[in-house]
Amino acid sequence: MTNPAIEPNPGCPLCHGTGGRLVWQGARAGGALRVIHAEEAGFPAFYRVVWAAHVAEFSDLPDAQRQWCMDAVVAVELALRAMTPAPRKINVAALGNMVPHLHWHVIARYSDDSHFPGSVWAAVQRERNTALEAELTAQLPAAEARMVAALERLIAA
């Protein structure tokens, strides 16, 4: 394990901005993170769990912080799985190729979204389903309330 940087990286957009609409932030196990709504066109239920300190790799975190980070990812995933209609799949990814600051993408996917079954970064498969997007967007406040409640329970535990 390398020694994680604790200072913001001057060129990192996740060190110097939220990276989207802030849903929640908090700290546990000596590490802080935030959950943001990524506001990606065509994917209304696209969230990121962003580690606050500038580290590039998940393995840079000590065990307790890795567990805390994964607990937060699971809380976001479970909140999205409770949406109606239920997602066909939840995509969870930590790529960081473009922004090497530890963050997890948590994305509710539907069979008739524009890119399914490919990733949200793959080629378009069909036109956007704006009716589904509107239906999901209307549910985001309830999904986010579930996320926040679960994350607050984790902090209190």
C-alpha positions as semicolon CSV with decimal commas, in nm:
position;residue;x (nm);y (nm);z (nm)
1;M;0,000;0,000;0,000
2;T;0,131;0,344;-0,085
3;N;0,094;0,645;0,137
4;P;-0,223;0,825;0,025
5;A;-0,187;1,194;-0,047
6;I;-0,385;1,413;0,189
7;E;-0,329;1,741;0,009
8;P;-0,552;1,840;-0,282
9;N;-0,399;1,793;-0,624
10;P;-0,386;2,129;-0,807
11;G;-0,513;1,988;-1,138
12;C;-0,780;1,755;-1,001
13;P;-1,143;1,854;-1,063
14;L;-1,262;1,629;-0,777
15;C;-1,025;1,802;-0,532
16;H;-1,148;2,148;-0,629
17;G;-1,517;2,093;-0,696
18;T;-1,793;1,858;-0,596
19;G;-1,803;1,682;-0,935
20;G;-2,181;1,713;-0,959
21;R;-2,478;1,797;-0,740
22;L;-2,389;1,718;-0,379
23;V;-2,628;1,468;-0,220
24;W;-2,440;1,385;0,101
25;Q;-2,099;1,407;0,264
26;G;-1,955;1,268;0,583
27;A;-1,664;1,100;0,754
28;R;-1,599;0,771;0,929
29;A;-1,295;0,552;1,003
30;G;-1,066;0,849;0,953
31;G;-1,181;0,905;0,595
32;A;-1,433;1,135;0,432
33;L;-1,639;1,093;0,119
34;R;-1,927;1,247;-0,065
35;V;-2,209;1,121;-0,282
36;I;-2,293;1,328;-0,584
37;H;-2,554;1,309;-0,856
38;A;-2,347;1,308;-1,173
39;E;-2,613;1,474;-1,392
40;E;-2,517;1,275;-1,703
41;A;-2,757;1,329;-1,995
42;G;-2,964;1,019;-2,063
43;F;-2,880;0,857;-1,729
44;P;-3,082;1,021;-1,453
45;A;-2,984;0,766;-1,188
46;F;-2,606;0,814;-1,220
47;Y;-2,422;0,876;-0,893
48;R;-2,063;0,888;-0,779
49;V;-1,914;0,809;-0,441
50;V;-1,606;1,032;-0,424
51;W;-1,330;0,983;-0,168
52;A;-1,239;1,325;-0,023
53;A;-0,859;1,285;-0,008
54;H;-0,670;1,273;-0,335
55;V;-0,579;0,907;-0,375
56;A;-0,569;0,728;-0,708
57;E;-0,626;0,368;-0,610
58;F;-0,869;0,188;-0,380
59;S;-0,576;-0,012;-0,242
60;D;-0,418;0,316;-0,121
61;L;-0,675;0,321;0,161
62;P;-0,625;0,141;0,491
63;D;-0,861;-0,151;0,559
64;A;-1,114;0,044;0,767
65;Q;-1,138;0,320;0,507
66;R;-1,180;0,068;0,224
67;Q;-1,466;-0,092;0,417
68;W;-1,627;0,247;0,479
69;C;-1,598;0,338;0,112
70;M;-1,757;0,009;0,000
71;D;-2,033;0,043;0,260
72;A;-2,115;0,382;0,107
73;V;-2,116;0,238;-0,246
74;V;-2,354;-0,037;-0,132
75;A;-2,585;0,219;0,033
76;V;-2,613;0,408;-0,297
77;E;-2,666;0,085;-0,492
78;L;-2,944;-0,035;-0,262
79;A;-3,120;0,302;-0,283
80;L;-3,119;0,279;-0,663
81;R;-3,234;-0,083;-0,664
82;A;-3,549;0,027;-0,479
83;M;-3,658;0,250;-0,769
84;T;-3,965;0,163;-0,976
85;P;-3,934;0,032;-1,234
86;A;-3,651;-0,171;-1,089
87;P;-3,322;-0,133;-1,275
88;R;-3,219;-0,424;-1,494
89;K;-2,865;-0,386;-1,357
90;I;-2,663;-0,157;-1,135
91;N;-2,326;-0,071;-1,284
92;V;-2,050;-0,007;-1,030
93;A;-1,712;0,101;-1,160
94;A;-1,398;0,273;-1,038
95;L;-1,209;0,362;-1,353
96;G;-1,028;0,688;-1,287
97;N;-0,849;0,690;-1,622
98;M;-0,954;1,047;-1,699
99;V;-0,964;1,171;-1,336
100;P;-0,723;0,968;-1,119
101;H;-0,900;1,058;-0,794
102;L;-1,070;0,763;-0,624
103;H;-1,440;0,764;-0,708
104;W;-1,700;0,496;-0,778
105;H;-1,967;0,527;-1,044
106;V;-2,300;0,377;-0,932
107;I;-2,548;0,378;-1,219
108;A;-2,899;0,232;-1,245
109;R;-2,934;0,076;-1,590
110;Y;-3,247;-0,017;-1,784
111;S;-3,293;-0,250;-2,081
112;D;-3,420;0,034;-2,296
113;D;-3,175;0,306;-2,198
114;S;-2,984;0,445;-2,494
115;H;-2,665;0,244;-2,440
116;F;-2,781;-0,084;-2,282
117;P;-2,633;-0,346;-2,273
118;G;-2,313;-0,149;-2,331
119;S;-2,162;0,080;-2,072
120;V;-2,278;0,439;-2,050
121;W;-1,956;0,532;-2,233
122;A;-2,011;0,281;-2,516
123;A;-2,178;0,344;-2,852
124;V;-2,543;0,445;-2,857
125;Q;-2,773;0,147;-2,917
126;R;-3,106;0,329;-2,954
127;E;-3,273;0,667;-2,909
128;R;-3,308;0,797;-2,557
129;N;-3,624;0,695;-2,373
130;T;-3,727;1,037;-2,246
131;A;-4,043;0,903;-2,080
132;L;-3,836;0,661;-1,870
133;E;-3,583;0,934;-1,795
134;A;-3,861;1,164;-1,670
135;E;-4,012;0,885;-1,459
136;L;-3,676;0,812;-1,299
137;T;-3,592;1,179;-1,247
138;A;-3,917;1,220;-1,052
139;Q;-3,803;0,940;-0,819
140;L;-3,458;1,081;-0,743
141;P;-3,561;1,272;-0,429
142;A;-3,693;0,950;-0,271
143;A;-3,387;0,752;-0,382
144;E;-3,158;1,018;-0,241
145;A;-3,351;1,021;0,087
146;R;-3,287;0,644;0,109
147;M;-2,917;0,702;0,038
148;V;-2,886;0,972;0,302
149;A;-3,068;0,767;0,566
150;A;-2,847;0,464;0,500
151;L;-2,529;0,672;0,505
152;E;-2,630;0,843;0,828
153;R;-2,692;0,499;0,984
154;L;-2,341;0,396;0,880
155;I;-2,195;0,707;1,043
156;A;-2,389;0,641;1,364
157;A;-2,286;0,272;1,383
